């Protein structure tokens, strides 16, 4: 059936229009991480990371977990992804940049992986608008099914990036009058 997605508010859409924020959400998906841990994994400045973390908390995409003891008597606040992004649609918010941010996050993450370890495929198809909508709906159903499963304790972390786009290289440009 697929997940029913609500339109994102403008602040939510703006929060998701950042590749760095999308990467932070991915990092905090399976485990709660502190700002320092997030910055270390991103190779980023902790102050810059904290700005992004605060924006994600403010918009409900990250949740702070109970404080825990840190090094040398300090306390740390770990953050975990809420899963809220999966329940919304950003395109109708009027905010641009979400697709570019998603592609940017994917490219940054995939650069860290040995390409030989990935599984890639490409397919060119010719579809009507109804066929494109059916393809996207069916792909989303499969993705929703896997997203809703309880992750196995011994499972390895995988990421999936899927793009359905017009192939402008295969159709000639429209003739001008």
Residue, then its C-alpha position, 0 to 999 in steps of 0.5 A: x500500500x505504501x506510506x502516506x506522506x504529508x506535505x513538509x512545512x517550510x522549516x522542515x523542507x529547509x532543514x532537509x535541503x542540506x546534504x550535511x543534515x541528511x548525512x547526520x540523519x543517516x549516521x544517527x539512524x541505528x545508534x545515538x551519537x553525540x555532536x562530537x561523534x557526528x563531527x568526527x564521522x563527518x570530518x567536520x568542525x564540531x561547531x558547524x555540526x552543532x548548528x546542523x544538529x540543533x536545526x534537526x532537533x528544532x524541526x523534529x528530525x533528531x531527538x535528544x536522548x538522556x544525557x550520559x557521562x562523557x570524558x573528564x566529568x563532562x556530560x554528553x547529549x546523544x541524538x537519534x533520528x526520529x524517522x520523521x523524514x519518511x512520513x513527509x513529501x518535500x516537493x510541494x513545500x515550495x522550498x528548492x534544494x531537497x533533491x540536490x541535497x539528497x544527491x549530494x549526500x549520496x555522492x559524499x557517502x558513496x565516495x567513502x565506499x569501494x565501488x567494487x563493493x556496491x551493486x549498481x544497475x541502470x535501466x532505460x525505459x520508455x513510459x507514459x505518465x501513468x507508467x512512470x507513476x506506477x513504477x515509482x509507486x511499486x518501487x516505493x512499496x518495496x522500499x516501504x516494506x524493507x523500511x518497516x521491517x525490524x532490523x536484525x541485530x546481526x544485520x549489516x548497514x546498507x544504504x539505497x539511493x534510487x532516482x527516476x528521471x527523464x533521460x534527456x539524452x535519448x529524446x531529441x529536443x523539441x523543434x522550435x517554431 
